[in-house]
């Protein structure tokens, strides 16, 4: 969460107090306490929009207040009604968060306790004596209750005039793409980036095609116009992927810097990692060496590393300290709302949508941030999958340790948000699992920009007043479907594939009759409904082999003899 960093004494690293930043050991769920029912929040979704973290907070507190079981408890020879213990609250809220798509199964019990402490501080709950405002809550039998009214956080309202001005400014920026003021080549501005000559020539060759045959019809497009096209195309794709009517509540178009996108698209290694021309913006050499050591453990190329017990823990703590000391998260403060809104796409049936959206959003990052994010995700992904990696924490696995150590340095808000830690952990978990796809360069984006610029050069219409006006080409995308439609399509697609398999067996002329009968018999046993649909009657089944339908003869009914009594 935003605010001062909480530190603990760590038995895992042998470091005390403020020197260690690793998470504390998480307590396993108590088997002696019953878990309450999980509320219905997992089936609800907070739609995209501004202040989504605040709206999620209100959703969680409302679900917790409505669903948390209340009963009588005895404490110090007194009975208290309509209350619950801290341990019961941890159990119930822990299940709720893990089954919610906004947070996911990576939520730990310790994070649940931290959230309940926030509830107590914000008067969502109070102790049995009515005290609140502190964070004095632990996983124990202390009694708590709900106040008469649990306050919901209010959403900041923007002044109508400010909103109107923002929309008007966005419309003007949008119109500037249609109107190319002066189609003369200008020297591109350097916004803190050092483009190499080779990559600059490569981009100019790919985007601006100087065809001598069409020199009469083609007009030169300025660097400013190229940058505006990059900004507009990526926003169009992002808006369509997210399925929202407008992005103006999530991101300001002025925050999209085309120079960053163009640099991240072209200045990459063979593995897709950004290469910085200015080495002063790169990670220090000792951090890179430490990350390389753990990523390739134990097959590190550097054979001079010491091998004392606990060496890998010291290296990991060194890397963690560097990233936690960065002045802002890798995804930057200004893109916080954007990435938090994408977290609502992180559901099984929307996984592809989330990957595509994150792929575009990560291109918006400053190149040094994108490079740090790429190297960090590659390292923690390899470490979490490395079965030879020594245990780095006494009570946490490697994957959980990676997520809860680096989540804060990847995503957090400039102002304190109570769900920051949970939201960041969910995002880092997804990035770890899909880092290769998310952090690679999307080739379709480069193609779309090239086609767009070619359209502007060749499809222009003369306007007597403003020079040249060129309409934008239309793009078509797949339509987003609901979870119910996804399940129905999945079932129908599976049934169609099985029915096709049945037809292949029937039409296979090289298959012996005996073998075909055997396969059909097995198919009928496994998929009786599909088989019955294909062969509704015995005649249709017999026609396949040219046989007459066999009619079973009725069994011979024998009359039972009457036994007479032996008595006369």
Secondary structure, DSSP 8 states (H G I E B T S, - for coil): --SS-----BTTTTB-GGG--S--------TTS------GGGG----S-TTHHHHHHHHHHHHHHHHS--EEEEETTEEEEEEEEHHHHHHHHHHHHHTSTTT-TT--HHHHHHHHHHHHHTTSSEETTS--SS----SSS-EEE--SS----------HHHHHHHHHHHHHHHHHHHEES---------SS----HHHHHHHHHHHS---STTTTT-----HHHHHHHHHHHHHHHHHHHHT-S-STTT--GGG--HHHHHHHHHSB-TTS-B--SSGGGS--HHHHHHHHHHHTTT--S-TT----TTHHHHHHHHHHHHHHTSSS-TT-STTHHHHHHHHTT-SGGGHHHHHHHHHHHHHTS-HHHHHHHHHHHHHHHHHHH-TT----SSSS-HHHHHHHHHHHHHS--SS--TTHHHHHHHHHHHHHHTHHHHTS--HHHHHHHHHHHHHHHHS-EEETTTEEE-------------HHHHHHHHHHHHHHHHHHHHHHHHH-TTS-HHHHHHHHHHHHHH-HHHHHHH--SHHHHHHHHT-------------------S--
